[in-house]
Amino acid sequence: MNTRIATKFATSRTETEQPGIQASSKPRYVLYARRSLESEERQVLSIDSQIKEMLQVAERDGLEVVEVRRESHSAKDTGQRPVFNELIKDIRAGRFNAILTWAPDRLSRNAGDLGSIVDLMDQKLLLEIRTHGQNFTNSPNEKFLLMILGSTAKLENDHRGENVKRGLRTRVEMGLWPGVAPLGYLNQYRQDKKCEIIIDPARAPVMKQIFEKHAYEGWSGRKIYNWLKHDLNFHTRGNKALTLAGVYRILDNPFYCGRFEYPKESGSWHQGKHVPIITEELFQKAQAQLKRDQIVRGNKEFAFTKLFTCGLCGSGISAEEKYKQLKDGTTAKYIYYGCSRAKDRDCKNQYIREEELITELLKIIDQVDINELGVRIKFEEEVKRFNRFQAVMSGGVSLTNTANIETDMRTYAKYVLKDGSVTEKRELLGNLRSKLIYCNKKIELL
């Protein structure tokens, strides 16, 4: 359609004309049609209607329309319309020197873009803006009128935003949820039931089971996630699997027991008109279990988690503690590392005890580039500290020359793995540029 329009209304260039150089000051129009993505979309002419009307004006007045450009972006914010931004560049380059559009608010509803238009007119790069009912040229009065109309459009935008916020506050005070319904509920799109949500009969029972399994059976978030994914093949309204983070968001959302906070983190709570899926008592029990899980996870610090990748399925490597009652009545604690099975619930990668894992890591230290260990500075600091200790013990005379000490970095790295703190072990392995792969009690570098 654009090609036919350009052919019909554009004057042919001579062979001596070059793009960007105008042979005369005759207006060469670009027809700019825009439809916003806001609610006003239902009240204004569509893009096709704008183009049709303005081409009739061009034909009636004998205007040279060089090109037609369409855009479906809001003009509320400055610099957010790619087609408009390209249009400004082309005017500065001399490709066009006039604009044909339905109304001034099609060009701008913000001060920044309006200023760009007026600046082009001041520089005499833009000779005229012609709308359905008005013309604007580089005269003080017409530019002033253009700025007033553009400012009026911005004022309308600002008032519309305030009206929307006021409407949302009113609905929230009535107990109506103003956004997309949480999983387990459905939005109603009837005008007489705006912001009212109803129970999703397919997913609401599953939401209730999530809370019950966590509160009464002590299921962890990951166990619930695996149950949803593998046993129920559960999907959201967007036909996607629920993520682990999504499971925790559900367990932490009081909306399911009938109340909500709006705006978020404002401390303003409201009793919703929607039907609760669970009771307040069940929600509180789930919250208590959630806090216990967080405390337990927080107290256990393992040296080698999140540092390896499963060689069979690509999941991370997690750790867990096991306790065994010995014959002498004491209890022994063992730490086992294994695949978290985040990507494959049936992954067959074997578990390995921490002592065996350290033995494998000691072998890896002999393979890596010495500069990859990232402990040289720390090692040198230890040597200096030892020298100071020797100097004090010998009455101020250092017995060891730092420059002659053979800094065996690998030996120090092995010492850290065997006897260092959890932080030192994680710091050492975290400096490795190579990727550590764990598979069936063996570690490889990738």
Residue pairs with C-beta under 8 A, 6 or more apart in sequence:
1 68
2 67
2 68
5 31
5 51
5 55
5 65
5 67
5 68
6 65
6 66
6 67
6 68
9 55
9 58
9 59
9 63
9 64
9 65
9 66
10 64
10 65
10 66
10 67
11 64
14 23
17 23
19 95
20 93
20 94
20 95
21 94
22 28
22 94
22 97
25 97
25 127
26 64
27 63
27 64
27 97
27 98
27 127
27 128
28 64
28 66
28 95
28 96
28 97
28 98
29 58
29 63
29 64
29 65
29 66
29 96
29 98
29 99
29 100
29 130
30 65
30 66
30 67
30 68
30 69
30 87
30 90
30 91
30 95
30 96
30 98
30 99
30 100
31 51
31 54
31 55
31 58
31 65
31 67
31 68
31 69
31 100
31 101
32 69
32 71
32 83
32 84
32 87
32 99
32 100
32 101
32 106
32 107
33 47
33 50
33 51
33 54
33 68
33 69
33 70
33 71
33 101
33 102
33 106
34 47
34 70
34 71
34 72
34 73
34 75
34 81
34 83
34 84
34 101
34 106
34 107
35 41
35 44
35 46
35 47
35 50
35 71
35 72
36 44
36 72
36 73
36 74
36 75
36 76
37 72
37 73
37 74
38 74
38 76
38 160
39 160
40 160
45 53
45 102
47 70
47 72
50 101
50 102
50 106
51 68
51 70
53 102
53 132
54 100
54 101
54 102
54 132
55 65
57 63
57 100
57 130
57 132
58 65
58 100
63 98
63 100
63 130
65 100
66 95
66 96
67 96
69 83
69 86
69 87
70 83
71 81
71 82
71 83
71 84
73 80
73 81
73 82
73 83
73 84
74 80
74 81
74 109
75 81
75 84
75 105
75 106
75 107
75 108
75 109
75 110
75 113
75 153
76 109
76 110
76 157
77 110
78 110
78 111
78 112
78 113
79 85
79 112
79 113
81 113
84 107
84 113
87 96
87 99
88 116
88 120
90 96
91 97
91 99
91 120
91 125
91 126
92 120
92 125
94 125
97 125
97 126
97 127
97 128
98 126
98 127
98 128
98 129
98 130
99 107
99 126
99 128
99 129
99 130
100 130
101 107
101 129
101 130
101 131
102 131
102 132
103 131
103 132
103 133
104 129
104 131
104 134
104 136
104 146
104 149
104 150
104 153
105 149
105 150
105 153
107 113
107 114
107 117
107 129
107 150
108 114
108 117
108 150
108 153
109 150
109 153
109 154
109 156
109 157
110 154
110 157
111 150
111 151
111 154
114 146
114 147
114 150
114 151
114 154
117 126
117 129
117 146
117 150
118 143
118 146
118 147
120 126
121 127
121 129
121 136
121 137
121 138
121 143
122 138
124 138
126 138
127 137
127 138
128 135
128 136
128 137
129 135
129 136
129 146
130 136
134 145
135 142
136 142
136 143
136 145
136 146
168 178
171 178
171 194
171 195
172 178
172 262
172 270
173 270
174 273
175 270
175 271
175 272
175 273
175 274
176 194
176 195
176 196
176 272
176 273
177 195
177 197
177 255
177 260
177 262
177 272
177 274
178 195
178 262
180 187
181 187
181 197
181 200
182 250
182 253
182 255
182 256
183 200
183 203
183 207
183 236
183 237
183 242
183 246
183 250
184 199
184 200
184 203
184 204
184 206
184 207
184 250
184 256
184 277
185 197
185 198
185 199
185 200
185 204
185 274
186 197
186 198
186 199
186 200
186 237
187 197
188 194
188 196
188 197
188 198
196 273
196 274
197 274
198 274
198 275
199 275
199 277
200 237
203 234
203 236
203 237
204 277
206 228
206 232
206 234
207 250
207 256
207 277
207 278
208 277
208 278
210 224
210 228
210 247
210 250
210 251
211 250
211 251
211 256
211 278
211 282
211 283
211 286
212 282
213 219
213 223
213 224
213 227
214 220
214 221
214 224
214 251
214 286
214 289
214 290
215 282
215 285
215 286
215 288
215 289
216 285
218 289
219 227
220 293
221 244
221 247
221 248
221 251
221 293
222 244
222 340
222 342
224 247
225 242
225 243
225 244
225 247
226 341
226 345
228 234
228 241
228 242
228 247
229 241
229 242
229 345
230 345
234 241
234 242
235 241
235 242
236 242
236 246
244 342
248 290
250 256
251 286
251 287
251 290
252 287
252 290
254 260
254 261
254 283
255 272
255 274
256 276
256 277
256 278
256 283
257 276
257 277
257 278
257 279
257 280
257 282
257 283
258 271
258 272
258 274
258 276
258 280
259 269
259 270
259 271
259 272
260 269
260 270
260 272
261 267
261 268
261 269
261 270
262 268
262 270
300 319
300 321
301 422
302 319
302 335
302 337
302 422
303 354
303 422
303 425
303 426
304 317
304 319
304 337
304 354
304 357
304 361
304 425
304 426
304 429
305 316
305 317
305 318
305 319
305 337
306 316
306 317
307 317
307 426
307 429
307 430
307 436
308 316
308 317
308 337
308 436
308 437
308 438
308 443
309 315
309 316
309 317
309 435
309 436
309 437
309 438
310 316
310 317
310 339
310 340
310 343
310 347
310 349
310 437
310 438
310 439
311 349
311 437
311 438
311 439
311 440
311 444
312 339
312 344
312 347
312 348
312 349
312 439
313 339
313 341
313 343
313 344
313 347
313 349
314 343
315 339
315 340
315 341
315 342
315 343
315 344
315 347
316 339
316 340
316 342
317 337
317 338
317 339
317 340
317 438
318 337
318 338
318 339
318 340
319 335
319 336
319 337
319 338
319 354
320 335
320 336
320 338
321 333
321 334
321 335
321 336
322 333
322 334
322 335
322 336
323 331
323 332
323 333
323 334
324 331
324 332
324 334
325 331
326 332
334 353
334 354
335 353
335 354
336 351
336 352
336 353
336 354
337 351
337 352
337 353
337 354
337 357
337 438
338 349
338 350
338 351
338 352
339 347
339 349
339 438
341 347
349 438
349 439
349 440
350 440
350 441
352 360
352 438
352 441
356 441
357 443
358 417
358 418
360 441
360 442
360 443
361 417
361 429
361 443
362 414
362 417
362 418
363 443
364 436
364 443
364 445
365 373
365 410
365 413
365 414
365 417
366 410
367 445
368 432
368 434
368 445
370 409
370 410
372 431
372 432
372 433
372 434
373 409
373 410
373 413
373 428
373 431
373 432
374 427
374 428
374 430
374 431
374 432
375 409
375 412
375 413
375 416
375 428
375 431
376 407
376 409
379 407
379 409
379 412
380 407
382 412
383 402
383 405
383 407
384 402
386 400
387 398
387 400
387 402
390 398
390 399
390 400
391 397
391 398
391 399
413 428
416 424
416 425
416 428
417 425
417 428
420 428
429 436
434 445
434 446
435 445
435 446
436 443
436 444
436 445
436 446
437 443
437 444
437 445
437 446
